[in-house]
Amino acid sequence: MKMKISLIGCGEVGRCYAEALAAAGHRMVDLCDERPTDALRVLAESLGAQVQTAPGAWLADADVVISAVFGGVALDVAHRALPLMTPGAIYADFTTANPAHMASAAAEAATHNVRLVDVAITGGISMTRHKTPLLCAGIGAEDIRTLLASVGAPIKAVGARAGDAATLKLLRSIFTKGVEALAVECLVAAEKKDLRHTLYDVLSDVDQTPLPTFLEACVRSHVVHAKRRLVEVQEAKRQLRLDDLEPLVLDGVEALFQRTTDALTADTAPVDNTIEGSLTWLRHQAESPRPPA
């Protein structure tokens, strides 16, 4: 089914999807930007779209409104746009916005009978363009998944709550950026010792375990062996310093293991060693107020 689509925010992301959706046969009705450039006007003319500078009555013409503004203004733009849309239409927010703001906007959208979908971009648009992987969540997520799949975008619907896609993007970043930093620290040290390729062999057993199983085993064993492993972390830091390397990542690792060790020492009740019990206990430690410096 071909859709009528309007776009708010015509930066790199907005232009990318406007061009891809038009190429797939969807009709771009309006392109909105506070400061339209000559290049945007040329693009709009090539797509047969009107150029707008602010949300207005024109939003009622679209089946889908895509917001690709900066995350800091996403909630304000949603507040301005949602009352102007046709009931039953979809508001797809592609911004890197606060997940709580997504949920707030979704609640307002519901009062206007508009379906708000949170769309999270999990890669680099500048490199992979509309083929960049996406996550989407919210009422209407399946319709947005179908729409973007029509342009060949790899997109996964991850739930009916707007904000979940943005949260999952943030969680993914915690994991991937943490692994990236750890890889830098570890491989620099291995290369300095001329042991990088041997290290790959030593770590090959990690490849044999599915990632969710490996992560949950790490968490469950952490609350049992944190005290002993803290000593290992401290020894690893010492070795890096002996090699004239600065252990930035291991500083944070040591702090986390120290927090767990201190809590285990103070807590007289044993930790429920299921994954749920371990995470509940660890969450309590992470949420506990820090003592004054």
SVG drawing of the C-alpha trace seen along z (x, -y; Angstrom):
<svg xmlns="http://www.w3.org/2000/svg" viewBox="-9 -30 66 54">
<polyline fill="none" stroke="black" stroke-width="0.4" points="0.0,0.0 1.4,-3.4 1.4,-6.0 1.3,-9.8 4.2,-11.0 5.3,-14.3 8.6,-15.0 9.6,-17.3 13.4,-17.9 15.3,-17.7 18.8,-17.0 20.8,-14.0 18.4,-11.4 15.2,-13.1 16.5,-13.5 17.8,-10.0 14.4,-8.5 12.5,-11.0 14.4,-10.0 14.2,-6.2 10.4,-6.3 9.8,-8.3 11.9,-5.9 9.7,-3.1 6.6,-4.7 5.3,-6.5 4.2,-10.1 6.2,-12.7 3.6,-15.5 5.5,-18.0 9.1,-18.6 9.3,-20.9 12.4,-22.7 12.7,-25.9 15.5,-27.2 15.0,-25.5 18.1,-25.6 18.2,-25.8 19.2,-22.1 16.0,-21.2 13.9,-23.2 15.4,-21.4 14.8,-18.0 11.2,-19.0 10.6,-19.9 12.1,-16.6 9.8,-14.7 6.7,-16.8 6.5,-17.9 5.7,-21.3 8.3,-23.1 7.0,-24.1 8.8,-26.0 6.6,-25.0 4.0,-22.5 0.6,-23.5 -2.7,-22.3 -0.8,-20.6 0.0,-17.8 -3.5,-16.5 -2.8,-15.5 -0.3,-12.7 -0.9,-9.1 2.5,-9.1 4.5,-12.0 8.2,-11.4 10.0,-13.5 13.8,-13.6 14.6,-16.7 17.3,-16.9 16.5,-14.9 16.5,-18.0 13.5,-19.5 11.7,-16.3 9.1,-16.5 8.3,-20.2 7.9,-19.4 5.6,-16.4 3.5,-18.7 3.0,-21.1 2.4,-18.5 0.2,-15.9 -3.0,-18.0 -2.8,-18.9 -2.7,-15.4 -5.6,-13.3 -7.0,-10.7 -5.6,-7.3 -2.4,-8.6 1.1,-7.6 3.7,-9.9 7.1,-8.2 9.8,-9.8 13.3,-9.0 15.0,-11.3 17.6,-10.2 15.3,-11.5 14.9,-10.8 12.8,-7.6 10.6,-9.2 9.9,-12.0 8.9,-9.4 6.4,-7.8 5.0,-11.3 4.5,-12.1 2.8,-8.7 0.4,-9.5 -0.5,-12.8 -0.8,-11.2 -3.3,-8.8 -5.6,-11.7 -5.6,-12.7 -6.1,-9.2 -2.7,-9.3 -0.3,-6.4 3.2,-7.3 6.0,-5.0 9.5,-5.3 12.1,-4.5 15.8,-4.1 18.6,-4.1 21.3,-1.7 24.0,-2.5 25.6,-5.2 23.2,-6.7 26.1,-8.4 27.6,-5.0 24.7,-2.7 21.9,-5.2 18.4,-3.7 19.9,-0.2 20.9,-1.1 19.3,1.2 16.4,-0.2 14.3,0.7 10.7,-0.5 8.2,-0.4 4.8,-1.7 1.2,-1.3 1.6,-1.3 5.1,0.3 4.1,3.1 2.8,0.6 6.0,-1.4 8.0,1.8 6.1,2.7 6.5,-0.9 10.3,-0.9 10.7,2.7 9.3,1.5 12.5,-0.5 14.7,2.3 15.4,1.0 16.3,3.7 13.9,2.9 12.7,4.9 9.6,4.2 10.5,4.5 7.2,3.8 4.1,1.7 5.5,-0.9 7.0,-4.0 10.3,-4.7 11.4,-1.0 13.3,-1.3 15.2,-4.4 16.0,-2.6 17.2,0.5 19.4,-1.7 21.0,-3.2 21.4,0.2 23.0,1.5 25.4,-1.5 26.4,-0.7 27.3,2.8 28.9,2.1 30.9,-1.0 31.9,0.8 33.2,3.8 34.9,1.3 36.8,-0.4 37.7,3.0 38.9,4.2 41.1,1.2 42.7,1.6 43.1,5.4 44.4,5.6 46.9,2.7 48.3,4.6 48.3,7.9 50.0,6.3 52.7,4.8 53.5,8.3 53.2,9.8 50.4,12.1 47.4,10.7 46.8,13.7 47.5,16.2 45.0,14.3 42.3,14.9 42.9,18.7 42.8,18.4 39.4,16.6 38.0,19.0 35.9,20.7 33.8,17.6 32.6,18.1 31.2,21.5 28.5,20.0 25.4,18.0 25.8,14.4 22.7,14.3 23.9,17.4 27.4,15.9 26.2,12.6 23.8,14.2 26.6,16.5 28.8,13.5 26.1,11.8 25.3,14.9 28.9,15.8 29.7,12.1 27.7,12.1 29.5,15.3 33.1,14.5 33.4,10.7 35.8,10.6 38.3,13.0 37.9,11.5 38.5,8.0 42.0,9.2 42.5,10.4 41.4,7.0 43.8,5.2 46.6,7.5 45.7,6.9 45.9,3.1 49.3,3.6 50.6,5.5 49.4,2.9 51.2,0.2 54.4,2.3 54.1,2.2 53.7,-1.6 50.0,-1.4 47.2,-3.4 44.3,-1.1 41.4,-3.5 38.7,-0.7 40.0,1.4 39.6,-1.6 35.9,-1.4 35.9,2.4 37.7,2.3 35.2,-0.2 32.3,2.0 33.9,5.1 34.7,3.1 31.1,2.0 29.9,5.6 32.5,6.9 31.7,4.2 28.0,5.0 28.5,8.7 30.6,8.1 27.9,6.0 25.0,8.1 24.3,11.0 21.6,12.5 22.7,14.7 22.0,13.6 19.4,15.6 21.7,16.9 19.1,17.1 19.6,14.5 16.5,12.6 17.7,12.7 21.2,11.6 20.0,8.7 17.5,7.6 20.3,7.5 22.8,5.8 20.2,3.2 19.8,2.4 23.5,1.8 23.6,-0.4 20.6,-2.5 21.9,-2.9 22.9,-6.5 26.7,-7.0 28.3,-8.1 29.5,-11.7 33.0,-12.3"/>
</svg>
